[in-house]
Amino acid sequence: MPPNASDSANGTIGRLLAVMATLRHPTAGCPWDREQDFGSIAPYTIEEAYEVAEAIRAGDMGQLKDELGDLLFQVVFHARMAEEAGAFGFADVVAAICDKMERRHPHVFGAATIGSAAEQTLAWEEQKAAERAAAGAREGRKASLLDGVTQGLPGLTRAVKLQNRAARVGFDWPSLAPVLAKIDEEFAELRTEIAEGAPKERIEDEFGDLLFVVANLARHLDLDPEAALRRTNAKFERRFRRVEALLAERGRRPDQSDLAEMDALWDQAKAEERA
């Protein structure tokens, strides 16, 4: 097999590992890179993953190449810090994911037979459940169906994942109607807490309950609530920018306007989109 262009001297993972080692060098490295730890780097890792997703949504292959590099750099950064701590190195990360993929695809790397994507999804979840149970046993705790739903996910995404896990054992509303009724119930409870001047913690609790049920509504409608909210965010941004532009045509900024005027211009922006 001919060598891949990505394996050239200027494109190997070894070069990236060497760059990272140099950046973390205790005397010759970059002061900023040297002082980082897992906690300080984690937000950048999350941000880079979102930027990869944004490049995919934009269909920009050049941007995607750059953002994937940034995300890979985050993996290398964490692996380097772990190696310095004597925990593991980048090669261990690669070996672990290779082992996991082979373990979770016995129909590809073993003798198992799986006939459809649906069967593979079921087998994948069963394998993950077995791994969670084994991890719980090693840590001396009882495994839960909800194990492995990471705390670092966006709230709406995590809500859907938790609900999907519970739904596997029948803990779910059987149809859309009771979900809609529950939304009405939670909204009424939130209104009551607000009207009674409840402490912020109680209002936040009821607001969270409402969002959780809205996430469940998204599940029953086969929607991604994060994607829906991103669309609405984009729509709000697009229309507000148009309001700013319309005000600029009048020689004013938003802080020189008032709600009534901006609301009218908002309606104009909406009408323009629908025309």
TAJOKA-V834334 format. One line per field, one symbol per residue. ss: DSSP state (a for helix, b for strand, c for the rest). A space follows every 10 residues. Layout:
ss = ???
//
This chain:
ss = ccccaaaccc ccaaaaaaaa aaaccccccc aaaaaccaaa aaaaaaaaaa aaaaaaaacc aaaaaaaaaa aaaaaaaaaa aaaaccccca aaaaaaaaaa aaaacaaaac ccccccaaaa aaaaaaaaaa aaaaaaaacc cccccccccc ccccaaaaaa aaaaaaaccc cccccaaaaa aaaaaaaaaa aaaaacccca aaaaaaaaaa aaaaaaaaaa ccccaaaaaa aaaaaaaaaa aaaaaaaaac cccaaaccaa aaaaaaaaaa aaaac
//
